[in-house]
């Protein structure tokens, strides 16, 4: 137990009263001894604050204030996590409102994964277990190999653990800032600072198209913007395809 790293789970939310309580409970049920929990609300106007106040004494910290979008809120909350702990020697996990951990032992399982060197790593991705609306059972969405990062994300932020000392999302990429962080780490620190685990981390409801799928052209443009730091013939071909054909 003494060797387990400090972990802060952060839930960024806005007008999520209908789903927030299940998310909070899934964190509070975790059997992980070194766990902080922050709920960072974006000035909700529904019953979200009532839900947060219900768990006030069991949260490490919560706040409700305006922000410039999800990634800005995540940056603010990450800084607060470091401030509260007095150290950036910790891991962060961003659990979206409406998502929940797969079970109460997920965090222990991830940080007991013998194959990983947690002192060297900066980002770890696990499986998303997705349940489609109106259907029973779950469909696993495992992370892709880290080697794909020059072309696309290996995993999404919804199932990713990030070291606090590198957790800064670039607000120039409103839909792809987590990919920008992966890409930067891959090229500037090295591929071996990223890893994946064959562990179901979260349950996510599939209630329709998310923002990235609804804005595929914008997301593609953001990804190409990230990749323009290392221009190749593949990048040129993809850029012209995106520029003229969408």
C-alpha positions in Angstrom: 0.0 0.0 0.0 2.8 2.4 0.9 4.2 2.2 -2.7 0.9 3.3 -4.3 1.1 6.8 -5.9 -1.2 9.6 -4.9 -4.2 9.9 -7.3 -6.6 12.7 -7.7 -9.9 12.0 -9.6 -11.4 15.1 -11.2 -15.0 15.4 -12.4 -15.7 18.5 -14.6 -19.4 19.1 -14.9 -22.0 21.6 -16.1 -25.8 21.1 -15.7 -25.4 17.4 -15.1 -27.8 16.9 -12.2 -29.4 13.9 -13.9 -26.2 11.8 -14.0 -23.7 13.3 -11.5 -24.6 11.4 -8.4 -23.8 8.0 -10.0 -20.4 9.3 -11.1 -19.6 10.7 -7.6 -20.6 7.4 -6.0 -18.4 5.3 -8.3 -15.4 7.4 -7.1 -16.3 7.3 -3.4 -16.6 3.5 -3.6 -13.1 3.0 -4.9 -10.8 0.8 -2.7 -7.7 3.0 -3.3 -6.1 4.3 -0.1 -4.3 7.4 -1.6 -7.2 9.1 -3.3 -8.4 12.7 -3.6 -11.6 13.7 -5.4 -12.3 17.1 -6.9 -15.6 18.1 -8.5 -15.2 21.2 -10.7 -18.5 22.7 -11.8 -19.0 25.4 -14.5 -21.6 27.5 -12.8 -24.5 25.1 -13.3 -28.1 26.4 -13.2 -29.9 23.1 -12.7 -29.7 20.9 -9.6 -26.0 20.0 -10.0 -24.9 22.0 -7.0 -27.5 20.3 -4.8 -26.0 17.0 -5.7 -22.5 18.2 -5.0 -23.4 19.6 -1.6 -25.0 16.3 -0.7 -21.5 14.8 -0.8 -19.6 17.9 0.5 -18.0 16.2 3.4 -16.7 13.3 1.4 -15.1 15.4 -1.4 -11.6 16.8 -1.1 -12.6 20.0 -2.8 -15.3 21.4 -5.1 -15.9 24.6 -6.9 -18.5 26.3 -9.1 -17.3 29.1 -11.3 -17.3 30.1 -15.0 -14.7 28.7 -17.4 -13.8 28.8 -21.0 -14.8 25.2 -21.8 -14.0 21.7 -20.7 -10.2 21.8 -21.2 -9.9 25.1 -19.4 -11.9 23.7 -16.4 -9.6 20.6 -16.5 -6.5 22.8 -16.4 -7.9 24.8 -13.5 -8.8 21.6 -11.6 -5.4 20.1 -12.2 -3.7 23.1 -10.7 -6.0 22.9 -7.7 -5.1 19.2 -7.3 -1.4 20.1 -7.1 -2.1 23.0 -4.7 -4.2 20.8 -2.4 -1.6 18.1 -2.2 1.4 20.4 -2.2 3.0 18.3 -4.9 2.8 17.5 -8.6 4.1 14.0 -7.9 0.7 12.5 -8.4 -1.6 11.0 -11.1 -4.8 12.7 -12.3 -7.9 11.1 -13.8 -10.7 13.0 -15.4 -14.0 11.2 -14.9 -16.7 12.8 -16.9 -20.1 13.4 -15.4 -22.3 10.4 -16.5 -19.4 8.0 -16.7 -18.4 5.8 -13.8 -15.6 3.4 -12.9 -16.0 -0.2 -14.0 -15.9 -1.5 -10.5 -14.6 -0.5 -7.0 -11.2 -2.0 -7.6 -10.3 -0.4 -10.9 -7.8 2.1 -9.5 -6.0 -0.6 -7.4 -5.9 -2.8 -10.5 -4.4 -0.1 -12.7 -1.7 0.8 -10.2 -0.8 -2.8 -9.4 -0.1 -3.6 -13.1 3.3 -5.3 -12.7 4.5 -4.6 -16.3 4.5 -0.8 -15.8 7.1 1.5 -14.4 4.9 4.3 -12.9 8.0 6.4 -12.0 8.9 6.7 -15.7 5.4 7.0 -17.3 3.5 10.2 -17.9 0.2 8.9 -19.4 -1.6 5.6 -19.2 -4.7 4.6 -21.2 -7.2 1.8 -20.4 -10.4 0.3 -21.8 -13.7 2.1 -22.2 -16.7 -0.2 -21.6 -19.5 1.3 -23.7 -23.2 0.4 -23.3 -25.4 1.3 -26.3 -28.7 2.9 -25.6 -31.5 0.3 -25.5 -29.1 -2.7 -25.5 -27.8 -5.1 -22.9 -24.2 -5.8 -22.2 -21.1 -3.8 -23.0 -18.8 -3.3 -25.9 -15.1 -2.9 -25.0 -13.1 -0.1 -26.7 -9.5 -0.9 -25.9 -6.7 1.7 -26.5 -4.7 1.5 -29.7 -1.0 0.9 -29.6 1.1 3.9 -28.6 2.8 3.7 -32.0 -0.3 5.3 -33.7 0.1 8.6 -31.9 1.9 10.4 -34.8 -1.4 9.8 -36.8 -4.2 9.6 -34.2 -4.8 9.3 -30.5 -3.9 6.0 -28.9 -6.7 6.6 -26.3 -9.1 9.2 -25.2 -8.8 11.3 -22.1 -12.0 9.6 -20.7 -9.9 6.5 -19.9 -6.5 8.1 -19.3 -4.3 8.6 -16.3 -2.1 11.7 -16.6 0.9 12.7 -14.4 0.2 16.1 -12.8 3.6 17.5 -13.8 2.7 17.3 -17.5 -1.0 17.9 -17.4 -1.6 21.1 -19.3 -4.2 21.1 -22.1 -3.6 23.5 -25.0 -6.8 25.7 -25.3 -5.9 26.3 -29.0 -7.5 22.9 -29.6 -11.0 23.0 -28.2 -11.8 19.3 -29.3 -8.3 17.8 -29.5 -6.3 19.2 -26.6 -5.8 15.7 -25.1 -4.4 14.5 -28.4 -2.1 17.5 -28.5 -0.8 16.4 -25.1 -0.3 12.8 -26.2 1.5 14.0 -29.3 3.8 16.3 -27.4 4.7 13.7 -24.9 5.4 11.1 -27.6 7.8 13.4 -29.5 9.3 15.5 -26.7 9.6 12.9 -23.9 9.5 9.6 -25.8 7.1 6.9 -26.7 8.1 4.9 -23.6 6.5 7.6 -21.4 3.1 6.4 -22.6 1.5 3.0 -22.0 -1.7 1.1 -22.2 -3.3 -1.4 -19.8 -5.7 -4.2 -20.6 -8.1 -3.1 -17.8 -11.7 -1.9 -18.1 -11.5 1.5 -16.6 -14.8 3.3 -17.1 -18.4 2.6 -18.2 -19.7 5.2 -20.7 -23.2 5.3 -22.0 -23.5 5.6 -25.7 -26.4 8.0 -26.0 -25.7 9.3 -29.4 -22.9 11.1 -31.3 -20.4 12.9 -29.2 -18.8 16.3 -30.0 -15.9 14.8 -31.8 -18.0 12.7 -34.2 -20.4 15.6 -34.8 -17.5 17.8 -35.7 -15.2 15.4 -37.6 -13.9 18.0 -40.0 -13.0 20.4 -37.2 -11.3 17.6 -35.2 -9.4 16.4 -38.3 -8.2 20.0 -38.7 -7.1 20.2 -35.1 -5.2 16.9 -35.4 -3.4 18.1 -38.5 -2.6 21.3 -36.7 -1.0 19.3 -33.9 0.9 17.1 -36.4 2.2 20.1 -38.4 5.1 20.2 -35.9 6.6 17.3 -37.9 5.5 17.7 -41.5 5.8 14.6 -43.7 4.5 13.5 -47.1 1.7 11.7 -45.3 0.8 15.0 -43.5 0.8 16.9 -46.8 -1.5 14.4 -48.4 -3.9 14.3 -45.5 -3.9 18.1 -45.3 -4.9 18.5 -48.9 -7.6 15.9 -48.6 -8.9 17.7 -45.5 -8.6 21.1 -47.1 -10.4 20.4 -50.4 -12.6 17.4 -49.7 -13.4 17.7 -45.9 
